[in-house]
Amino acid sequence: MLLFFMEYHGDVGIAPWEFLLGFMYVLFMYLYFARKKNMNIKLHPEYKNYMSGLLAKLGGGALFCFIYMYYYTGGDTTAYFYSGVAMKSMLSVDPIEYMRQVFLGDNSMRALHQYAAMAMRPYEYVFTDPRTFQALRVSSVLALFTFNSYLISTLVIASLSFLGIWACYRTFVSYFPAISGKLAIGFLYMPSTIFWGSGILKDTFTFCATCAWVHAVDEVFFKRRNIFSRVVLLVVSAMIMIKVKPYIFMVIMPATLLWLLYMRVVRLRNTLVRFVLVPVLAFGLVGLSIFILSRMGDLLDKFALDEALGSITNVQNDMSTNANYGDYKFDVGPMDGTWVGVLKKFPVATNAALFRPYPWEVRNVVTAMSGLENLFVLGLTVYTLLSAGVRFSLRCIAANPLLLMSMVFSLLFAFVVGITTPNFGALVRFKIPLMPFYISSLYIILYFHHLRKQAAVRGKGFDLSLYRMGVPLLPEDAKGRSKRGTRRGAGMAPAAGYAGR
């Protein structure tokens, strides 16, 4: 079915054979993942969400594909893919040149000129941009195995990206196994992450890389297992974030350092030592983060520390003068060109990233989904603060290192995205890396509040310091699981976060 015309590529669309092959691919993935679920669910009950999470990703990828084919009739995602198809055609003309572009990342004007005499050519604006070029490299390789099918390539990307997200979900479950279902909402079932994190977009790659990074850090530094493979995963995840969206790495790196250092501090039993050490480590953490990010200036490009202030100011000025954004934009207020002025925008920028667009600010079908989701996020936030209380919520965050890292990353990332994103259309895509961490953080706080109420009913005190390494399955949780899992043989699994501690 030919849908629209693309320069350099002619008529493009989804042919009938693609639907058939897509169905066969989904069926194959279903059978493969179902077998893996059956092999693991007895020891790891969280695998009950394995198939539904995968099908949600595949469904999100298919919906994304149909929206951009039938509703938008093209966009950045189709430009990425068909430019990748053009790159793939170079393989039959000059294999050495193709290898240079795909594996060495050569996106120079010299490389682009190699397509001058060819029927299909990559779009210059995506080929010469080092950030978007990464999507072309992936699309080019996929096109080799998917017969130039945009639909099949999208499904492959969706299923591969699911692996990193699933790994991070299991990391959180290992510390809080009793709320695996609630954590699945944050990691596997949020509509925005399913839709925007399943297509051929930069956001899909960086979202998966962010989740894989957190999982690898936990495996290497805390659980101390699979060291070699997880170190490789750390490096690959870092390079994806740096090459595609450096600002994500600028936020996750300090949050990770805080996680690593604070995990060591909370294990100290001497209160006086901790009292003295915490401020010293706090200043050291800030200094170390600034030093590392400064040394990475060339890799971070316009997101480097010495360029960040100018980039933020330019974005805000562009937003207020560029008519292309129309009315579907938000304004954080005037900027005075100083870091103090930027930090003053923290409340309004963070609010925009977490909760906007509000339902009444929605302008089209796609962002309507985000409006409803934001209403849920706002409701869950208010419910958490009213139920647990602001003071107890802060105590929970300060007491648990994983929760601290998760919430710090979520709020800092929300601020960065809110202060640098000019309109709602881009905002709903850019913020997806924070969603699973923010939603999971709220559910963890509510779980701590639940444990506190149980302790009060029994006439006992509640000590958050006992749960710094997570919460293993409690007796009442184990009974509930054993009743639900008796017929399928799912017994109680120990909290992996406690293994070997």
N, C-alpha and C positions, 0 to 999 in steps of 0.2 A: 504494500500500500504506500504509494508515493505521497508525501505530505507537504514538503516545502522545498524550495530551491536554495542551495548554498553555493556561493561563488567558489570556483575552483573544483567543486565536487558535483555540481548538477543537482538533479532531483534526489532527495534522500527521504527515507522513511523506514517503516517496519514492514518487511515482506512476510507473507503467510508462513514461509518455512521457519522464520525466526520465532514465531509463536510456538510452533511444534517443537523446535529444538530447545526453546526456553522451558517448555513444560517437561521435556525429558531431563534437562539439567536440574530443575527443581526436584523432580522425582529421584534422581540419583543422589542429590545432596540430602534429601529426606531419609533415604535408606541408609546412607553412610553415617549420618549424624544419629539416627535412631539406634543403630548398632552400638555406636560409642556411648550413647546414653544408657543403654541396657547394661553395658559393661561396667559403668561407673556408679550407677544410682544407688546400689546397695551400700557402698561406703561413703558416698557423697550425695546426700539427699537433695542438695541444691540443683542437681541435674534434672529435677522435675521441670525446671524452667528452660532446659536446653533446647528442646525442639520448638517450643513456642517462641523463644527468643530468636532462633534462627529464622523461623517462618515470618516473624515480624520484620526482620531485616530484609529478607527476600521480597516480602510484600511491599515494604517501603521502597526498595530499589525499583520494582516493577511500576509502582505508582509514580515514582519520580520520573521514570522514563516516559510513561504515558503523558504526564503533565507537560513535560518539555517537548514532546512530539505533537500532541493534539491541542494543548491549551496555549502554550507560549510559542509554539512552532519555532523552537530553537532558542539558544542562549549560550552562555559561556560553556556549559557542559558539552553541547554538541560541537562547539568550536574546538574544544580540547580533543574530543574523540576523533573527529574527522581530520583534524590536523595530524593526529597520531596515525590515522590511516594513510595519510599522505607520506608521513615519515616511513611507514612500513613499505610503501611502494619503492622507496629508495633502495631497499634490500636487493631487489632484482636488477637495479640499474648499477649501483656501486656499493657492494656489501661493506667495503672498508669504511666508506663514508657513513653508512648506516650505523656501524658499530661505534664509530667515533662520536656520533651524535647521541646514541642511546646510552652507551656505557661510560663515555667520558664527559657527557653533558655539554657537548659543543653546540651552542645556540647562537653563534656569531653571525654577522651579516654574510660572511663568506660561506658559512654552512647553508644559510637560507638561499643564497644565490644558486646553489646546486640544483634547486627545484625549478629554475627559470624555464627550462625547456620541457618540463614534465606536465602532463595533463592535470594532475592533482598537486596542489601546493598547500603547505601549512599557512595559516593566517599569521601575518607578521607580528601583530600585537600580542599574540600568545606565544609565538616561537621565540621572540627575542627577549621576552620578560623571563628572568631566571626563576621566578616563583611559579608562574603558570607552565613553564617549560617542563617542570617535573611531571605534571599531569599528562603532557604529551608523550613523555618517555614511557610511562606506564601504559597509556592507551595504545601506543605503537606495538608493544609486546603482546598485549591482549588481543589486538586485531589479528595477530598471526594465528591465534588458536580459536578465535570466534568467528572466522570468515567475514570480518569487517562488520559484524553485527553490533549495533549500539545496545540493543536490548540484552543480548547474551553477555556482553562485556559489563554492563551495569549489574547484572545478577552475580557475575563472578566477583566484582569489586565488593558487592554487598556481603557475600558469604565470607570472603577473606577478611574484611574489616571486622566481622563479627568475632573473629578469634581473639583479637586484642581486647575488645570490650568484655568478652566472656571471661578472659583471664583476670581482668581488673575486678569484675564482679565477684569472682571466686576469692580474690584477695580480701575483699571486704567481708565476705561471708565467713572466711576463716577466723575472723576476729569476732563476728557477731552472727553466729549460725542460727540463732533463734528467730532472727528477723530476715531470713533469706528472701522471703516473699516480698517484703517491703523494699529491700535493696534491689530486687529485680525490677521494681517499678522505676527506680532511678536510672539503672543501667540499661535495661532491656526494653522498656515499654513506653518511654516518653515519646510522644508523637514527633517532636521536632528533631530529636536525634535519630529516630527511625527514618524519617523522610530525608532530611538534609545530610545525614551521615551515611547514606547508602548509595549515592549516585557517583558519577564521575566528576567529582569536584575536589578542590584542594581541601575543603572542610572534612571530607570523608577520610583522607589520608592523615590529616593532623589530629582528628578526633581519635582514630584508632591508635596513633602513635602516642598520644597523651595517656591513654588507658594502659597501653603496653609498657610505658615508662614507669608508671606507678607500680604495676605488677612486678616488673623486673627489679626495681629498687627494693621492694619487700622481700623478694626471693634472695637477692644477693646479700643484703645487709642485715636482715632480721631472721629469716628462716634458714639462710645459709645452705641452700641446696640448688642443684642445677646451675652452678656458678658460671661455668664457661658459656653455656647457651644464653643465660640471662644477661651476662655482660655484653654479649653480641647484640642482644635485643635492646639493651640500653643505648648502645652506640647507634644502632640503626634508627631507633625512635628519636634520639636527639638530632640526628642528621636530617630526618624527615621534617621535624619541627623547625629546625634552623633554616633549611633550604626553602621550605614552603611558606611557613608563617612564623618568623623568628620571635614575634612578641609572645607567642605561647610558651616558648622555652624561657623567655625572660621572666615569666611569672612562675612556671613550674619549678625552675631551678632553685630560687630562694625558698619556695615552699618545701621543696625536698630537703634542702639543707636544714631548715627548721625542724623538720620531721626527724632527721638523723641525729641532730644534736640534742633535741629535747627528749628523744627516747632514751638517750644516755643519762640525761640529767634526772629524769623522774625515777631512775633506778637507784639513785644515791639515797642512802638512809639518813645521813647526817643533815639535819635541817639547816644548820649554820652554813655548811659548805654549799648547799643549794642556794641559800639566800645570797651568798657572795658570788657564786658562780653564774647564776642566771643573768644578772645585768651584764657581766663581762662577756658571756656568750652572745647576748643580744647585740651588743655593739660589735662583737667579732663577726656575727652573722651578717650584719649590714655591711661591714667593711669587706668581708669575703665576697659577698654577692656583687658589690660594686666593682671589686677588683676583677672578678671572673668576667662579668659582662663588659667591662672596659677593655679587657684583653681580647674579647671576641668582637670588637667593633667592626672589623672588616667583614665578618660573616653575617652580622646583624644588619649591615647596610644602613638604611634610613631609620631603623629601629634601635641603633646603637645609642648608648646613653647620651653622647654628646650631640646626637641628631634628634633625639626623641622629642624634646621640647618644641623644636621648630616644626617637626612633623605634625604634632598635635595641633599647634596653632594654625598651620596651613590647612589641615582638614577642616577645622571649625570655620576658617575664613571661606573656604571653598563651599561649605555647606550653606553659608548665608548669602553667597553671591551666585551660585550655580543654579540656573533655572531648571536643569535636567532633573533635579531631585523632586521638583514639583512640591505638592503639599504633604507628601508622605515622608516627612522628616521630623526630627525633634531637635530642639535647641537647648544646650546646657547653660546658655548664658554667655555674656561677653568674656573674653580671655584677655588677661593683661600681659601675657608673654613671659610669666615667671612660674617657677615650680610651686610657689605658694598659691598662686592663682589657680593652677591646675588642681592641687590638692583640695582646694575649697570646693571644687566641683564633685568631690567624692560622693556625697549623698545623692545628688540628682543623676549623675552618670551611672552609679551602681543601681539605683532604682530603675532607670531606663533599661539596663541590660537584663535585670532579673524579672521585671514585671510588665514591661511594655513591648509591643503595643497592647494597650487595654482593649477589651472587646469593642468599645465604641470608636476606637481608632483604626479598626480594620478597614481595608479598602478593596480587597479581592479575596477569592476563594482560598488561595494558598495560605495567606497570612491569617485567615479566619481560624485556621487550626492553631496557629501560634497564640491568637487572642484567647481562645478557650484554655489552652495550656497555661498561659500566664495567669489566668484567673485561678486555676488550680494551684499553681505555685504560690501565688499571693495568699490564697486561703490557707494552704498548709503552713506557710510562714507565720501568719497571724495566729493560727490554732496552736502552733508549737510555742510561741511566745506567751500566749495566754494560759496554756495548760501547764507548761513547765516553768514559766516565769523567766524574765530576762536574766536575772541574777543566776539562777540555777543553770540556764542555758550556757552562760559564759563560764560557769564553773565546769560544766561538762567539757566544753571545748578546751579549756586549759588543762583538764585532767587527763585526757586521752590523746596521745601523740598522733594517731591516725586521724582522729576527728579534727584535731588542730590543723594538720596539714590540709585536709580536705576543705575545711571552711575558709582557711586563709587563701588557698588557691582560688576557691570559688569567688570570694569577695574581691580579691585583687584583680582577677581576670574580668569580672563584671565591670569593675572600674575602668580597666584598660580598654575594653571593648566599647563601653558606654561613652568614653571621652574621645574615642577615635573613629567612631562609626557615624556617618552623617544621616542615615535614614533607616527606617524600620525594615525595609526589604532586605538590606544587608545584615542588619542586627540579628534577625531571627536565625540566620545561618552561622554568623560568626561566634555566637555565644554557646553553641552546642557542647564544646568541651567541658564547660562548667556544670552543665545540667545534672549529670549523674552524681557528681560529687556534692553539689548543693542539696539535692533532694535526699540523698543518702544521709547526709549530715543531719538534716532535720529529723529523719526517722530514727537515727541513733540517739539524738537528744530525747525524743519521745520515749524511746525504749528505756533510757536511764531514768526518766521520770516515772515510768511504769514500775521499774525495780524499786525506786524510792517509795512509791505508794505501797507496794507489797511489804516492804520492810516496816513501814509505819503500821500497817494492819497487824503485823506480828509483834509490834511493840519493840522493834529493834531499830538501831541507828543505821544510817546509810552512809558508807564511806566510799567515795568515788575513787580514792587511791587504790582500792582493791581491783579496779577494772581498767587500769592503765594499759594492759596488754589485751584488752577486749573482754568479752563475756562468754565463757564456755556455756554449753547447754546446761541449763538448770534442771533440777529434778522434774518440775512441772512441765517444762518444755519437752523433756525427754519422754514423759508419759504421753503427751499429746502426739508426738511424732510416732511413738511405737504403736499407738492405736490406729493412726492413719496409715502406717506403713506395714502393718502385720501381714496382710495378704500378699503384698508384693515383696516382702522380705527386707524392707528398708529399715534397718536398725539405726541406733543412735551413733552418729559419727563424732569423734572428738574434735574440738576446735583446733584447726591446724595452726592457728596463731599461737597456740600454747605448746606445740610439739617441740620437744627438745629444749624447752626453756629451763 
